[in-house]
Amino acid sequence: MSTTIIQTETALPPVGAALIPTEHDRQIAAESLQARSALAQATGDLVLTVTGAGGTAGEMRVPASALHILFAALSEMACGNGVSLLPLSAELTTQEAANLLNVSRPYLVGLLEKGDMPFRKVGNQRRVRLQDVIDYKGRSDGERRTALDELAQLGQEIGVGYDL
């Protein structure tokens, strides 16, 4: 399968930096998403033809799995949201980790000090791996779902409900 990507900028943002879409970027991302159903069926490697204002700049082979990341980024850009890409091994500050978990920084520090999530110290500052934050969030979400299921079950057993 072959597709064409029009390159508007040659410089890539540094890893972890947010790419804030312009209105033009937002419109192109929305248009690109309309073509995704045909491309989403791709299972083998893709050959992307990169085209700029001066014509074809070259081709590159990429795995089809990278298409999922591209579609997710385009979807966010089409909504006007900034997008960043971080490797799972990236280290976050406590504020960045707290933002991802939607908790306060002091609450996150408490979790770290209790041993709920591994961290390392750089000087007097704590650093948390993105993978560890994602793992904690998965465990926390699972525990929350289990507790809610148990509450719902107890409510049904004692007859508390939303009967009409």
Buried (B, 14 or more C-beta within 10 A) or exposed (E): BEBEEEEEEEEEEEEBEEBEBEEEBBEBBBEBBEEBEEBEEBEEEBEBBBBEEEEEEEEEEEEBEEBEEBBEBBBBBBEBBEBBBBEEEBBBBBEBBBBBBEBEBEEBBEBBEEEEBEBEEEEEEBBBBBEBBEBBBEEBEEEEEEEEEEEEEEEEEEEEEEEE
